[in-house]
Amino acid sequence: MNYFENYEVWFVTGAQLLYGGDAVISVDAHSNEMVAGLNASGNLPVKVVYKGTANSSAEVSEIFRSANGDTKCVGVITWMHTFSPAKMWIHGLMDFKKPLLHLHTQYNEEIPWNDIDMDFMNLNQSAHGDREFGHITSRLRKPRKVVVGYWKDKSTHQKIAGWMRVAAAWADAQDLRIIRFGDNMNNVAVTDGDKVEAEIRLGYHVDNAPIAKLVPYIEAVTEAEIDTLVAEYERIYDFADDCKKGTEKHQYVRDSAAQEIGLRRFLQEKKAKAFTTSFDELEGMKQLMGFASQRLMAEGYGFGAEGDWKTAALCRTMWVMASGLPGGSSFLEDYTLNFDGEKSSILQAHMLEINPEIAAKKPRVEVHYLGIGDSGTCTRLVFQAHEGEGVAATIVDMGNRFRMIVNEVEVIKPKPLPKLPVACALWIPQPNLEVGAGAWIIAGGTHHSSFSFSVTSEMLEDYAEIADIEMLLIDKKTTIREFKKELKWNELYYMLNKSLR
């Protein structure tokens, strides 16, 4: 399934009528050719739709109004073929509510040195027109992505493609309903936050559902449905000997299958894209829904443990961004440290709920006692994550704003863990454990995170810009001294910004 097939990005060319009818025809022809070329490149996940050349304020306003109202349109790409007076863009930009990408390119790749004349100069003024457009978007404080590069180059396509994924994820978040089974874990601060402001700023809608509401869905699952799903498990996973058919623990696997089917039906009925669980609230349940959570994460449902609705939402958003790309995404949690010089690292795991998409090898179905809360004996998929570079991200509520924290990480191979029957990943936070973990803590980051091998820090930066929230990046260039300065400057910015509103 192509997640993006029902979305489109509109392409709008800026020009004016000053240069005559022939110029208008040429601009339109070039624009059509460019859009066709972008779509034919095979490098873009979302279809580009040419919406014509805008030559007046009325035309600009009409295009942007239509884009706002079209649910298929997740964003608009603008390009100034000629000089396009920026005042004609004011009203349209002021009303525009969706992601915007400003493409600074040119129809021709090189200057035709021997043939260039004033007619060519008048027609091909992107170097001129894009600066005029850039000025008005800056003066309006309009968030946008600026991509500079030749429209046929793969590097340009990759930048546009990343933004498209972000724009689609933003559209997805605007009706992102999160079902919270049980409340936030008692006395935990970082996983909670202002749900009203989150809906205003990010689109998240959080609904509470007592676990008792889910129980009838699970009890209604038939034995035949369980048989079918367990047969699927047997095809795609390895099984521990004591979990196979005819063994004492096989019933736990069947109970997990019933939970998966019932939970999926509940979420589908409620039109929810993410959910949270709590090991302290399991009345009527036979076990914690760890195995079901792992399976549903692989389908694209966002997940957060202990009521962490912000991480559940971000897991969904990052899954959308990464849809169709290799590597996988998952909910993860910082568990324990391994001090080993330059290879010092953090073991990422959780009680049960890690997405099998990030597994290095075929996951193994196991059943073990889980001695926390009311969870009891639980089924789970056990595996270690594959190696590679990725990003860990979180969104925290700082009281006067939401803050996204992003840490680039290197996932490395851990040693065997024969007595730890959970899924896990071992990573080195960049630039190293001392700075990476230190900066994350100084910024107020969560112990939960949303992780991806294929989402990039640039994509998350674009997302934060669209959402108009703070974004902090911890990467190979980070130093604690400069990071602290950034935090202080950001605090001042948001204090002044609030006072000016």
WOZITA-V928789 format. One record per residue. N is the residue number from 1. RES is the residue in three letters. NEAR is the number of other C-alpha atoms within 10 Angstrom. Layout:
# WOZITA-V928789
N_RES_NEAR ; N_RES_NEAR
This chain:
# WOZITA-V928789
1_MET_6 ; 2_ASN_9 ; 3_TYR_14 ; 4_PHE_19 ; 5_GLU_11 ; 6_ASN_11 ; 7_TYR_19 ; 8_GLU_22 ; 9_VAL_24 ; 10_TRP_22 ; 11_PHE_23 ; 12_VAL_22 ; 13_THR_24 ; 14_GLY_26 ; 15_ALA_26 ; 16_GLN_19 ; 17_LEU_13 ; 18_LEU_13 ; 19_TYR_14 ; 20_GLY_9 ; 21_GLY_10 ; 22_ASP_11 ; 23_ALA_20 ; 24_VAL_19 ; 25_ILE_12 ; 26_SER_13 ; 27_VAL_23 ; 28_ASP_18 ; 29_ALA_11 ; 30_HIS_17 ; 31_SER_22 ; 32_ASN_18 ; 33_GLU_13 ; 34_MET_19 ; 35_VAL_18 ; 36_ALA_15 ; 37_GLY_14 ; 38_LEU_20 ; 39_ASN_16 ; 40_ALA_11 ; 41_SER_13 ; 42_GLY_11 ; 43_ASN_15 ; 44_LEU_20 ; 45_PRO_22 ; 46_VAL_24 ; 47_LYS_20 ; 48_VAL_23 ; 49_VAL_18 ; 50_TYR_20 ; 51_LYS_16 ; 52_GLY_17 ; 53_THR_24 ; 54_ALA_23 ; 55_ASN_19 ; 56_SER_18 ; 57_SER_16 ; 58_ALA_13 ; 59_GLU_16 ; 60_VAL_21 ; 61_SER_21 ; 62_GLU_13 ; 63_ILE_19 ; 64_PHE_24 ; 65_ARG_16 ; 66_SER_12 ; 67_ALA_21 ; 68_ASN_17 ; 69_GLY_11 ; 70_ASP_11 ; 71_THR_12 ; 72_LYS_17 ; 73_CYS_24 ; 74_VAL_25 ; 75_GLY_28 ; 76_VAL_28 ; 77_ILE_23 ; 78_THR_21 ; 79_TRP_24 ; 80_MET_30 ; 81_HIS_29 ; 82_THR_26 ; 83_PHE_23 ; 84_SER_27 ; 85_PRO_18 ; 86_ALA_19 ; 87_LYS_12 ; 88_MET_21 ; 89_TRP_23 ; 90_ILE_17 ; 91_HIS_15 ; 92_GLY_18 ; 93_LEU_19 ; 94_MET_14 ; 95_ASP_12 ; 96_PHE_19 ; 97_LYS_16 ; 98_LYS_20 ; 99_PRO_27 ; 100_LEU_25 ; 101_LEU_21 ; 102_HIS_22 ; 103_LEU_23 ; 104_HIS_21 ; 105_THR_20 ; 106_GLN_22 ; 107_TYR_17 ; 108_ASN_12 ; 109_GLU_12 ; 110_GLU_8 ; 111_ILE_11 ; 112_PRO_10 ; 113_TRP_7 ; 114_ASN_6 ; 115_ASP_7 ; 116_ILE_10 ; 117_ASP_10 ; 118_MET_8 ; 119_ASP_10 ; 120_PHE_13 ; 121_MET_12 ; 122_ASN_15 ; 123_LEU_18 ; 124_ASN_21 ; 125_GLN_18 ; 126_SER_25 ; 127_ALA_15 ; 128_HIS_14 ; 129_GLY_22 ; 130_ASP_23 ; 131_ARG_16 ; 132_GLU_17 ; 133_PHE_25 ; 134_GLY_16 ; 135_HIS_13 ; 136_ILE_18 ; 137_THR_20 ; 138_SER_11 ; 139_ARG_10 ; 140_LEU_11 ; 141_ARG_10 ; 142_LYS_19 ; 143_PRO_18 ; 144_ARG_19 ; 145_LYS_20 ; 146_VAL_17 ; 147_VAL_18 ; 148_VAL_15 ; 149_GLY_17 ; 150_TYR_18 ; 151_TRP_22 ; 152_LYS_17 ; 153_ASP_12 ; 154_LYS_16 ; 155_SER_14 ; 156_THR_17 ; 157_HIS_21 ; 158_GLN_14 ; 159_LYS_18 ; 160_ILE_26 ; 161_ALA_17 ; 162_GLY_20 ; 163_TRP_26 ; 164_MET_30 ; 165_ARG_25 ; 166_VAL_29 ; 167_ALA_30 ; 168_ALA_25 ; 169_ALA_23 ; 170_TRP_25 ; 171_ALA_21 ; 172_ASP_18 ; 173_ALA_21 ; 174_GLN_15 ; 175_ASP_16 ; 176_LEU_23 ; 177_ARG_22 ; 178_ILE_29 ; 179_ILE_26 ; 180_ARG_26 ; 181_PHE_24 ; 182_GLY_20 ; 183_ASP_19 ; 184_ASN_22 ; 185_MET_18 ; 186_ASN_9 ; 187_ASN_8 ; 188_VAL_11 ; 189_ALA_12 ; 190_VAL_18 ; 191_THR_23 ; 192_ASP_19 ; 193_GLY_19 ; 194_ASP_14 ; 195_LYS_18 ; 196_VAL_13 ; 197_GLU_16 ; 198_ALA_17 ; 199_GLU_17 ; 200_ILE_11 ; 201_ARG_16 ; 202_LEU_22 ; 203_GLY_21 ; 204_TYR_24 ; 205_HIS_20 ; 206_VAL_21 ; 207_ASP_15 ; 208_ASN_14 ; 209_ALA_16 ; 210_PRO_15 ; 211_ILE_18 ; 212_ALA_15 ; 213_LYS_12 ; 214_LEU_19 ; 215_VAL_19 ; 216_PRO_13 ; 217_TYR_17 ; 218_ILE_22 ; 219_GLU_14 ; 220_ALA_11 ; 221_VAL_17 ; 222_THR_11 ; 223_GLU_12 ; 224_ALA_9 ; 225_GLU_12 ; 226_ILE_20 ; 227_ASP_14 ; 228_THR_11 ; 229_LEU_18 ; 230_VAL_18 ; 231_ALA_10 ; 232_GLU_11 ; 233_TYR_16 ; 234_GLU_13 ; 235_ARG_9 ; 236_ILE_11 ; 237_TYR_15 ; 238_ASP_16 ; 239_PHE_18 ; 240_ALA_13 ; 241_ASP_12 ; 242_ASP_14 ; 243_CYS_19 ; 244_LYS_17 ; 245_LYS_15 ; 246_GLY_9 ; 247_THR_10 ; 248_GLU_10 ; 249_LYS_20 ; 250_HIS_21 ; 251_GLN_16 ; 252_TYR_20 ; 253_VAL_23 ; 254_ARG_19 ; 255_ASP_20 ; 256_SER_27 ; 257_ALA_27 ; 258_ALA_25 ; 259_GLN_28 ; 260_GLU_24 ; 261_ILE_20 ; 262_GLY_21 ; 263_LEU_21 ; 264_ARG_20 ; 265_ARG_16 ; 266_PHE_19 ; 267_LEU_18 ; 268_GLN_11 ; 269_GLU_9 ; 270_LYS_13 ; 271_LYS_14 ; 272_ALA_20 ; 273_LYS_22 ; 274_ALA_29 ; 275_PHE_31 ; 276_THR_26 ; 277_THR_26 ; 278_SER_23 ; 279_PHE_22 ; 280_ASP_17 ; 281_GLU_20 ; 282_LEU_21 ; 283_GLU_12 ; 284_GLY_13 ; 285_MET_18 ; 286_LYS_17 ; 287_GLN_22 ; 288_LEU_28 ; 289_MET_25 ; 290_GLY_25 ; 291_PHE_26 ; 292_ALA_24 ; 293_SER_29 ; 294_GLN_24 ; 295_ARG_21 ; 296_LEU_21 ; 297_MET_25 ; 298_ALA_18 ; 299_GLU_13 ; 300_GLY_20 ; 301_TYR_24 ; 302_GLY_31 ; 303_PHE_34 ; 304_GLY_29 ; 305_ALA_28 ; 306_GLU_22 ; 307_GLY_26 ; 308_ASP_25 ; 309_TRP_31 ; 310_LYS_30 ; 311_THR_29 ; 312_ALA_28 ; 313_ALA_30 ; 314_LEU_25 ; 315_CYS_29 ; 316_ARG_30 ; 317_THR_29 ; 318_MET_27 ; 319_TRP_27 ; 320_VAL_25 ; 321_MET_30 ; 322_ALA_23 ; 323_SER_21 ; 324_GLY_15 ; 325_LEU_11 ; 326_PRO_12 ; 327_GLY_20 ; 328_GLY_24 ; 329_SER_31 ; 330_SER_28 ; 331_PHE_28 ; 332_LEU_27 ; 333_GLU_24 ; 334_ASP_17 ; 335_TYR_15 ; 336_THR_12 ; 337_LEU_14 ; 338_ASN_14 ; 339_PHE_12 ; 340_ASP_9 ; 341_GLY_9 ; 342_GLU_11 ; 343_LYS_14 ; 344_SER_16 ; 345_SER_26 ; 346_ILE_21 ; 347_LEU_19 ; 348_GLN_24 ; 349_ALA_22 ; 350_HIS_18 ; 351_MET_22 ; 352_LEU_24 ; 353_GLU_30 ; 354_ILE_34 ; 355_ASN_27 ; 356_PRO_24 ; 357_GLU_20 ; 358_ILE_25 ; 359_ALA_21 ; 360_ALA_15 ; 361_LYS_13 ; 362_LYS_15 ; 363_PRO_21 ; 364_ARG_20 ; 365_VAL_23 ; 366_GLU_24 ; 367_VAL_23 ; 368_HIS_14 ; 369_TYR_12 ; 370_LEU_18 ; 371_GLY_10 ; 372_ILE_10 ; 373_GLY_12 ; 374_ASP_17 ; 375_SER_21 ; 376_GLY_14 ; 377_THR_16 ; 378_CYS_23 ; 379_THR_28 ; 380_ARG_30 ; 381_LEU_27 ; 382_VAL_25 ; 383_PHE_23 ; 384_GLN_26 ; 385_ALA_27 ; 386_HIS_21 ; 387_GLU_19 ; 388_GLY_14 ; 389_GLU_17 ; 390_GLY_22 ; 391_VAL_25 ; 392_ALA_25 ; 393_ALA_25 ; 394_THR_23 ; 395_ILE_27 ; 396_VAL_23 ; 397_ASP_21 ; 398_MET_14 ; 399_GLY_10 ; 400_ASN_11 ; 401_ARG_19 ; 402_PHE_22 ; 403_ARG_21 ; 404_MET_21 ; 405_ILE_26 ; 406_VAL_26 ; 407_ASN_25 ; 408_GLU_25 ; 409_VAL_27 ; 410_GLU_20 ; 411_VAL_23 ; 412_ILE_18 ; 413_LYS_15 ; 414_PRO_16 ; 415_LYS_8 ; 416_PRO_8 ; 417_LEU_11 ; 418_PRO_7 ; 419_LYS_6 ; 420_LEU_10 ; 421_PRO_20 ; 422_VAL_21 ; 423_ALA_26 ; 424_CYS_28 ; 425_ALA_24 ; 426_LEU_27 ; 427_TRP_29 ; 428_ILE_23 ; 429_PRO_28 ; 430_GLN_21 ; 431_PRO_20 ; 432_ASN_21 ; 433_LEU_23 ; 434_GLU_16 ; 435_VAL_20 ; 436_GLY_23 ; 437_ALA_20 ; 438_GLY_15 ; 439_ALA_23 ; 440_TRP_21 ; 441_ILE_12 ; 442_ILE_12 ; 443_ALA_18 ; 444_GLY_16 ; 445_GLY_22 ; 446_THR_20 ; 447_HIS_15 ; 448_HIS_27 ; 449_SER_27 ; 450_SER_28 ; 451_PHE_27 ; 452_SER_26 ; 453_PHE_24 ; 454_SER_21 ; 455_VAL_25 ; 456_THR_19 ; 457_SER_21 ; 458_GLU_15 ; 459_MET_20 ; 460_LEU_24 ; 461_GLU_21 ; 462_ASP_20 ; 463_TYR_24 ; 464_ALA_23 ; 465_GLU_17 ; 466_ILE_22 ; 467_ALA_16 ; 468_ASP_16 ; 469_ILE_17 ; 470_GLU_19 ; 471_MET_19 ; 472_LEU_21 ; 473_LEU_21 ; 474_ILE_26 ; 475_ASP_19 ; 476_LYS_15 ; 477_LYS_9 ; 478_THR_16 ; 479_THR_15 ; 480_ILE_15 ; 481_ARG_10 ; 482_GLU_11 ; 483_PHE_19 ; 484_LYS_14 ; 485_LYS_11 ; 486_GLU_13 ; 487_LEU_14 ; 488_LYS_11 ; 489_TRP_12 ; 490_ASN_15 ; 491_GLU_15 ; 492_LEU_12 ; 493_TYR_12 ; 494_TYR_15 ; 495_MET_13 ; 496_LEU_11 ; 497_ASN_10 ; 498_LYS_11 ; 499_SER_8 ; 500_LEU_7 ; 501_ARG_5
